[in-house]
Amino acid sequence: MAETLIELARVTKHYKRDAIEIPVLDEVTLDIARGEFLALMGPSGSGKTTLLNLIAGIDRPSSGKVVVENKDIARLNEKELARWRARHVGFIFQLYNLIPVLNAFENVELPLLLTSLSKKKRRDHVMTALSVVGLEERVNHYPRQLSGGQEQRVAIARAIVTDPTLLVADEPTGDLDAKSADEILDLMKRLNEEFDKTIIMVTHDPHAAGYAHSVLHLEKGVLSKTGGVYEVPTAHN
């Protein structure tokens, strides 16, 4: 059996607005294996991004446990949590979040500036990450000089440059045309299969969800399995 990487135990999350408590997640219990590629689906406001943020240590549960590699990350203080995120989590966003005044190399290097790596080792890591995403020839290009698909590739290189334990992706193809979206999904599938990266992806797109090993559905903060409704398109098997 595959080793469990992430365990969520009766995780509840609510936000306060004035005197009103707004429930977002309702006692979510979930185990995610190391090497899994999981898609989270559900309507807007169902709690998908909140769940992703809890797993990534961006947010904390109101109650319950979020355990990653046998560490209850909800118990870490802010400094410990920031250090944990920097080491273990790579983030992929819908709108890339690249710094416009930095070129591709500099954008990918950003997470490494928080480490003790030498300048040469940082360069080696950056070039390896850009090579994995097929953009080693674009090191000096700025975001404005790249297509949307290329910008997302740079963002993925930035996400993997620290060799994180976990990749979290929030609508990673939501701002791309169909061809670029398929290229990004193929890349993510390769990161999962060839580099054994555990990936959790929030998406509203059944086609994108089809690249995942399994699909979970959130509805009003309650989690359910879809039972294999989505299949990976034949061309990408």
ZADRENMAR-713294 format. One record per residue (C-alpha): residue number from 1; chain; x, y, z. Coordinates in nm, 4 decimals. Example, Ala and Ser with C-alpha at 12.3 -4.5 7.8 and 13.67 -1.06 7.14 Angstrom:
// residues 2
+-----+-------+----------+----------+----------+
|  nr | kette |        u |        v |        w |
+-----+-------+----------+----------+----------+
|   1 |     A |   1.2300 |  -0.4500 |   0.7800 |
|   2 |     A |   1.3670 |  -0.1060 |   0.7140 |
+-----+-------+----------+----------+----------+
This chain:
// residues 237
+-----+-------+----------+----------+----------+
|  nr | kette |        u |        v |        w |
+-----+-------+----------+----------+----------+
|   1 |     A |   0.0000 |   0.0000 |   0.0000 |
|   2 |     A |   0.1124 |   0.3554 |  -0.0743 |
|   3 |     A |   0.2403 |   0.5571 |   0.2186 |
|   4 |     A |  -0.0027 |   0.8180 |   0.3527 |
|   5 |     A |   0.1427 |   1.1674 |   0.3123 |
|   6 |     A |  -0.1488 |   1.3855 |   0.4275 |
|   7 |     A |  -0.4155 |   1.3117 |   0.6872 |
|   8 |     A |  -0.7106 |   1.5375 |   0.7562 |
|   9 |     A |  -0.9146 |   1.4391 |   1.0614 |
|  10 |     A |  -1.2568 |   1.6010 |   1.1171 |
|  11 |     A |  -1.1368 |   1.9338 |   0.9803 |
|  12 |     A |  -1.3835 |   2.2182 |   1.0248 |
|  13 |     A |  -1.3344 |   2.5749 |   0.9080 |
|  14 |     A |  -1.5512 |   2.8774 |   0.9627 |
|  15 |     A |  -1.4940 |   3.2493 |   0.9243 |
|  16 |     A |  -1.6382 |   3.5262 |   1.1370 |
|  17 |     A |  -1.8090 |   3.8227 |   0.9792 |
|  18 |     A |  -1.9108 |   4.0619 |   1.2564 |
|  19 |     A |  -2.1069 |   3.8395 |   1.4965 |
|  20 |     A |  -2.1928 |   3.5805 |   1.2322 |
|  21 |     A |  -1.9996 |   3.2549 |   1.1839 |
|  22 |     A |  -1.9856 |   3.1429 |   0.8222 |
|  23 |     A |  -1.9185 |   2.7665 |   0.7870 |
|  24 |     A |  -1.6891 |   2.6672 |   0.4995 |
|  25 |     A |  -1.5747 |   2.3097 |   0.5741 |
|  26 |     A |  -1.7708 |   2.0577 |   0.7781 |
|  27 |     A |  -1.5694 |   1.7794 |   0.9475 |
|  28 |     A |  -1.3650 |   1.6825 |   0.6428 |
|  29 |     A |  -1.1712 |   1.3566 |   0.6894 |
|  30 |     A |  -0.9317 |   1.2549 |   0.4137 |
|  31 |     A |  -0.6096 |   1.0579 |   0.3580 |
|  32 |     A |  -0.3873 |   1.1406 |   0.0595 |
|  33 |     A |  -0.1109 |   0.8978 |  -0.0401 |
|  34 |     A |   0.2407 |   1.0038 |  -0.1326 |
|  35 |     A |   0.2600 |   1.0265 |  -0.5119 |
|  36 |     A |  -0.1140 |   1.0897 |  -0.5496 |
|  37 |     A |  -0.2546 |   1.3291 |  -0.8108 |
|  38 |     A |  -0.5846 |   1.4472 |  -0.6634 |
|  39 |     A |  -0.8386 |   1.6844 |  -0.8172 |
|  40 |     A |  -1.0830 |   1.8800 |  -0.6009 |
|  41 |     A |  -1.4033 |   1.9925 |  -0.7708 |
|  42 |     A |  -1.7189 |   2.1692 |  -0.6642 |
|  43 |     A |  -1.9200 |   2.4871 |  -0.7206 |
|  44 |     A |  -1.7918 |   2.8323 |  -0.6261 |
|  45 |     A |  -1.8001 |   2.8775 |  -0.2512 |
|  46 |     A |  -1.7907 |   2.5041 |  -0.1803 |
|  47 |     A |  -1.4636 |   2.5263 |   0.0148 |
|  48 |     A |  -1.2158 |   2.3906 |  -0.2447 |
|  49 |     A |  -0.9571 |   2.6671 |  -0.2122 |
|  50 |     A |  -1.0002 |   2.6783 |   0.1654 |
|  51 |     A |  -0.9230 |   2.3060 |   0.1839 |
|  52 |     A |  -0.6200 |   2.3547 |  -0.0422 |
|  53 |     A |  -0.4982 |   2.6416 |   0.1784 |
|  54 |     A |  -0.5308 |   2.4299 |   0.4937 |
|  55 |     A |  -0.3281 |   2.1467 |   0.3405 |
|  56 |     A |  -0.0645 |   2.3976 |   0.2220 |
|  57 |     A |  -0.0366 |   2.5649 |   0.5621 |
|  58 |     A |  -0.1635 |   2.9017 |   0.4365 |
|  59 |     A |  -0.4647 |   2.8851 |   0.6665 |
|  60 |     A |  -0.5492 |   2.7028 |   0.9901 |
|  61 |     A |  -0.8526 |   2.4860 |   1.0691 |
|  62 |     A |  -1.1104 |   2.6006 |   1.3247 |
|  63 |     A |  -1.0961 |   2.2444 |   1.4586 |
|  64 |     A |  -0.9533 |   1.9080 |   1.3556 |
|  65 |     A |  -0.6054 |   1.8007 |   1.2465 |
|  66 |     A |  -0.4032 |   1.8581 |   0.9304 |
|  67 |     A |  -0.1096 |   1.6160 |   0.9418 |
|  68 |     A |   0.1585 |   1.6146 |   0.6692 |
|  69 |     A |   0.4426 |   1.3631 |   0.6966 |
|  70 |     A |   0.3358 |   1.2896 |   1.0558 |
|  71 |     A |   0.3538 |   1.6591 |   1.1532 |
|  72 |     A |   0.0380 |   1.8383 |   1.2687 |
|  73 |     A |   0.1010 |   2.1641 |   1.0841 |
|  74 |     A |  -0.1884 |   2.3439 |   1.2555 |
|  75 |     A |   0.0156 |   2.3314 |   1.5781 |
|  76 |     A |   0.3134 |   2.5164 |   1.4289 |
|  77 |     A |   0.3609 |   2.8844 |   1.5097 |
|  78 |     A |   0.3735 |   3.1370 |   1.2255 |
|  79 |     A |   0.7528 |   3.1301 |   1.1924 |
|  80 |     A |   0.7656 |   2.7497 |   1.1948 |
|  81 |     A |   0.4786 |   2.7323 |   0.9474 |
|  82 |     A |   0.6477 |   2.9739 |   0.7054 |
|  83 |     A |   0.9664 |   2.7668 |   0.7222 |
|  84 |     A |   0.7656 |   2.4469 |   0.6694 |
|  85 |     A |   0.5837 |   2.5916 |   0.3640 |
|  86 |     A |   0.9085 |   2.7109 |   0.2088 |
|  87 |     A |   1.0579 |   2.3629 |   0.2364 |
|  88 |     A |   0.7622 |   2.1381 |   0.1613 |
|  89 |     A |   0.5061 |   2.3170 |  -0.0594 |
|  90 |     A |   0.5203 |   2.4399 |  -0.4186 |
|  91 |     A |   0.2388 |   2.6732 |  -0.5231 |
|  92 |     A |   0.0854 |   2.7003 |  -0.8717 |
|  93 |     A |  -0.1762 |   2.9745 |  -0.9186 |
|  94 |     A |  -0.4307 |   3.0539 |  -1.1903 |
|  95 |     A |  -0.2757 |   3.3961 |  -1.2641 |
|  96 |     A |   0.0889 |   3.2810 |  -1.2393 |
|  97 |     A |   0.1892 |   3.5509 |  -0.9823 |
|  98 |     A |   0.5176 |   3.6245 |  -1.1585 |
|  99 |     A |   0.7055 |   3.9472 |  -1.0754 |
| 100 |     A |   0.6887 |   4.1606 |  -1.3951 |
| 101 |     A |   1.0276 |   4.3307 |  -1.3434 |
| 102 |     A |   1.2121 |   4.0000 |  -1.2980 |
| 103 |     A |   1.3070 |   3.7703 |  -1.5856 |
| 104 |     A |   1.2264 |   3.3986 |  -1.5915 |
| 105 |     A |   1.5497 |   3.3023 |  -1.4155 |
| 106 |     A |   1.4986 |   3.5585 |  -1.1385 |
| 107 |     A |   1.1341 |   3.4605 |  -1.0860 |
| 108 |     A |   1.2266 |   3.0937 |  -1.0478 |
| 109 |     A |   1.5184 |   3.1778 |  -0.8184 |
| 110 |     A |   1.2980 |   3.3681 |  -0.5697 |
| 111 |     A |   1.2194 |   3.0757 |  -0.3321 |
| 112 |     A |   1.5895 |   2.9832 |  -0.3207 |
| 113 |     A |   1.6869 |   3.3267 |  -0.1874 |
| 114 |     A |   1.5419 |   3.2135 |   0.1459 |
| 115 |     A |   1.7823 |   2.9184 |   0.1595 |
| 116 |     A |   2.1534 |   2.8914 |   0.2396 |
| 117 |     A |   2.2421 |   2.7682 |  -0.1096 |
| 118 |     A |   2.5406 |   2.9304 |  -0.2827 |
| 119 |     A |   2.4851 |   3.1415 |  -0.5944 |
| 120 |     A |   2.6204 |   2.8588 |  -0.8124 |
| 121 |     A |   2.3918 |   2.5984 |  -0.6546 |
| 122 |     A |   2.0946 |   2.8329 |  -0.6901 |
| 123 |     A |   2.1776 |   2.8704 |  -1.0589 |
| 124 |     A |   2.2033 |   2.4919 |  -1.1008 |
| 125 |     A |   1.8638 |   2.4418 |  -0.9341 |
| 126 |     A |   1.6989 |   2.7144 |  -1.1435 |
| 127 |     A |   1.8355 |   2.5805 |  -1.4725 |
| 128 |     A |   1.7262 |   2.2273 |  -1.3816 |
| 129 |     A |   1.3723 |   2.3480 |  -1.3031 |
| 130 |     A |   1.3511 |   2.5515 |  -1.6253 |
| 131 |     A |   1.4804 |   2.2518 |  -1.8198 |
| 132 |     A |   1.2095 |   2.0283 |  -1.6700 |
| 133 |     A |   0.9396 |   2.2686 |  -1.7944 |
| 134 |     A |   1.1111 |   2.3143 |  -2.1323 |
| 135 |     A |   1.2069 |   2.6810 |  -2.0962 |
| 136 |     A |   1.5837 |   2.6772 |  -2.0470 |
| 137 |     A |   1.6145 |   2.8965 |  -2.3595 |
| 138 |     A |   1.3900 |   3.1656 |  -2.2046 |
| 139 |     A |   1.5942 |   3.2465 |  -1.8931 |
| 140 |     A |   1.6307 |   3.6156 |  -1.9801 |
| 141 |     A |   1.2740 |   3.6721 |  -2.0955 |
| 142 |     A |   1.0388 |   3.8826 |  -1.8849 |
| 143 |     A |   0.6763 |   3.7796 |  -1.8232 |
| 144 |     A |   0.5506 |   4.0322 |  -2.0819 |
| 145 |     A |   0.7652 |   3.8566 |  -2.3440 |
| 146 |     A |   0.6077 |   3.5157 |  -2.2755 |
| 147 |     A |   0.2761 |   3.3583 |  -2.3702 |
| 148 |     A |   0.0298 |   3.2647 |  -2.0969 |
| 149 |     A |   0.1316 |   2.9004 |  -2.1230 |
| 150 |     A |   0.5000 |   2.9922 |  -2.0939 |
| 151 |     A |   0.4292 |   3.2137 |  -1.7934 |
| 152 |     A |   0.2575 |   2.9216 |  -1.6233 |
| 153 |     A |   0.5582 |   2.7011 |  -1.7044 |
| 154 |     A |   0.7855 |   2.9544 |  -1.5351 |
| 155 |     A |   0.5476 |   2.9523 |  -1.2377 |
| 156 |     A |   0.5664 |   2.5719 |  -1.2251 |
| 157 |     A |   0.9473 |   2.5866 |  -1.2431 |
| 158 |     A |   0.9363 |   2.8257 |  -0.9457 |
| 159 |     A |   0.7077 |   2.5807 |  -0.7627 |
| 160 |     A |   0.9418 |   2.2832 |  -0.8119 |
| 161 |     A |   1.2799 |   2.4563 |  -0.7761 |
| 162 |     A |   1.3043 |   2.3705 |  -0.4032 |
| 163 |     A |   1.2074 |   2.0048 |  -0.4729 |
| 164 |     A |   0.8981 |   2.0328 |  -0.2496 |
| 165 |     A |   0.7138 |   1.7413 |  -0.0917 |
| 166 |     A |   0.3801 |   1.8638 |  -0.2268 |
| 167 |     A |   0.2491 |   2.0712 |  -0.5194 |
| 168 |     A |  -0.0791 |   2.2583 |  -0.4720 |
| 169 |     A |  -0.2444 |   2.4046 |  -0.7805 |
| 170 |     A |  -0.5451 |   2.6378 |  -0.7700 |
| 171 |     A |  -0.7168 |   2.6428 |  -1.1128 |
| 172 |     A |  -0.3782 |   2.6170 |  -1.2910 |
| 173 |     A |  -0.5359 |   2.6156 |  -1.6392 |
| 174 |     A |  -0.8215 |   2.8567 |  -1.5697 |
| 175 |     A |  -0.6626 |   3.1458 |  -1.7604 |
| 176 |     A |  -0.5293 |   2.9461 |  -2.0575 |
| 177 |     A |  -0.6573 |   2.8468 |  -2.4013 |
| 178 |     A |  -0.7308 |   2.4780 |  -2.4581 |
| 179 |     A |  -0.3950 |   2.3956 |  -2.6234 |
| 180 |     A |  -0.1863 |   2.5679 |  -2.3543 |
| 181 |     A |  -0.4032 |   2.4120 |  -2.0834 |
| 182 |     A |  -0.3368 |   2.0619 |  -2.2186 |
| 183 |     A |   0.0375 |   2.1327 |  -2.2285 |
| 184 |     A |   0.0325 |   2.2421 |  -1.8636 |
| 185 |     A |  -0.1739 |   1.9375 |  -1.7630 |
| 186 |     A |   0.0657 |   1.7089 |  -1.9511 |
| 187 |     A |   0.3531 |   1.8728 |  -1.7614 |
| 188 |     A |   0.1806 |   1.8236 |  -1.4270 |
| 189 |     A |   0.1095 |   1.4607 |  -1.5139 |
| 190 |     A |   0.4787 |   1.4159 |  -1.5963 |
| 191 |     A |   0.5840 |   1.5762 |  -1.2666 |
| 192 |     A |   0.3591 |   1.3278 |  -1.0897 |
| 193 |     A |   0.4643 |   1.0175 |  -1.2836 |
| 194 |     A |   0.8346 |   1.0794 |  -1.3519 |
| 195 |     A |   0.9290 |   1.2870 |  -1.0468 |
| 196 |     A |   0.6789 |   1.1293 |  -0.8054 |
| 197 |     A |   0.5367 |   1.4662 |  -0.7018 |
| 198 |     A |   0.2206 |   1.4594 |  -0.4919 |
| 199 |     A |  -0.0229 |   1.7051 |  -0.6517 |
| 200 |     A |  -0.3505 |   1.8476 |  -0.5243 |
| 201 |     A |  -0.5336 |   2.0510 |  -0.7871 |
| 202 |     A |  -0.8474 |   2.2596 |  -0.7512 |
| 203 |     A |  -1.0355 |   2.2814 |  -1.0804 |
| 204 |     A |  -1.3841 |   2.3447 |  -1.2156 |
| 205 |     A |  -1.2962 |   2.1726 |  -1.5449 |
| 206 |     A |  -1.3837 |   1.8006 |  -1.5838 |
| 207 |     A |  -1.1240 |   1.7726 |  -1.8627 |
| 208 |     A |  -0.8489 |   1.8936 |  -1.6279 |
| 209 |     A |  -0.9764 |   1.6686 |  -1.3494 |
| 210 |     A |  -0.9397 |   1.3754 |  -1.5880 |
| 211 |     A |  -0.5622 |   1.3955 |  -1.5579 |
| 212 |     A |  -0.5797 |   1.3157 |  -1.1863 |
| 213 |     A |  -0.5750 |   0.9706 |  -1.0285 |
| 214 |     A |  -0.8862 |   1.0512 |  -0.8290 |
| 215 |     A |  -1.1472 |   1.3245 |  -0.8041 |
| 216 |     A |  -1.3132 |   1.4466 |  -0.4871 |
| 217 |     A |  -1.6156 |   1.6722 |  -0.4850 |
| 218 |     A |  -1.6967 |   1.9429 |  -0.2312 |
| 219 |     A |  -2.0526 |   2.0640 |  -0.1859 |
| 220 |     A |  -2.1235 |   2.3162 |   0.0922 |
| 221 |     A |  -1.8105 |   2.2085 |   0.2759 |
| 222 |     A |  -1.8865 |   1.8355 |   0.2673 |
| 223 |     A |  -1.6520 |   1.6011 |   0.0815 |
| 224 |     A |  -1.7589 |   1.3115 |  -0.1409 |
| 225 |     A |  -1.5916 |   1.0898 |  -0.3997 |
| 226 |     A |  -1.7243 |   1.1085 |  -0.7541 |
| 227 |     A |  -1.6558 |   0.7415 |  -0.8170 |
| 228 |     A |  -1.4400 |   0.7707 |  -1.1264 |
| 229 |     A |  -1.6751 |   0.9810 |  -1.3371 |
| 230 |     A |  -1.3856 |   1.1503 |  -1.5134 |
| 231 |     A |  -1.1366 |   0.9715 |  -1.7334 |
| 232 |     A |  -0.8046 |   1.0901 |  -1.8667 |
| 233 |     A |  -0.8454 |   1.1780 |  -2.2360 |
| 234 |     A |  -0.7138 |   0.8952 |  -2.4544 |
| 235 |     A |  -0.4588 |   1.1193 |  -2.6266 |
| 236 |     A |  -0.2842 |   1.1798 |  -2.2958 |
| 237 |     A |  -0.2696 |   0.8223 |  -2.1622 |
+-----+-------+----------+----------+----------+
